[in-house]
């Protein structure tokens, strides 16, 4: 599954900021923020979900890029690429003694940025693997996002369908009774058996490869087609 990267650009030179922003957006990724000083960078890193950071070393504010990376406290573990006009060994060693992944010297080459995208996508997709449940060869469920992907494309689900899938995934390979479905999906509101069955039928029609077994007289069980 191809992941859309969430990218932070920390750079105090406007021309380079615009250049990096255009490369990120033209490659189909998201620019979470463009900042020019260390304090703003640190605040965003510690509060936003990020996959990739382009971090200039000589930036505005009291914190330089290396200091920002040393002080970051984030759970998202983004890939960090330092960007700098400095190419002396001492600066490079200081920068790479942090959490950073790589170091790009100015002037920036477009191919260096695209290599960063490729590397970050592999890194992010590897982290996603433990989050994914393969329900069929073409159907994947993301536990973190509570979303289904059919042939790597997001499946559009109704509010009721999302609740059904979430409930079945929380009880994967176990019977979910009709009573539990009615209470959990319709949140205690009265619902007829025909409406409930209709919702299940609609889900099956939308997702033919979904192995949703009817346990007559009790409820439903969600299985996986995949043989591990």
Beta strands, then each sheet from edge to edge (+ up, - down):
strand 1: 6-10
strand 2: 30-35
strand 3: 52-56
strand 4: 79-84
strand 5: 102-105
strand 6: 132-136
strand 7: 139-142
strand 8: 147-150
strand 9: 153-154
strand 10: 176-177
strand 11: 212-215
strand 12: 219-222
sheet 1: 2+ 1+ 3+ 4+ 5+
sheet 2: 6+ 7- 8+ 9-
sheet 3: 10+ 12- 11+
end
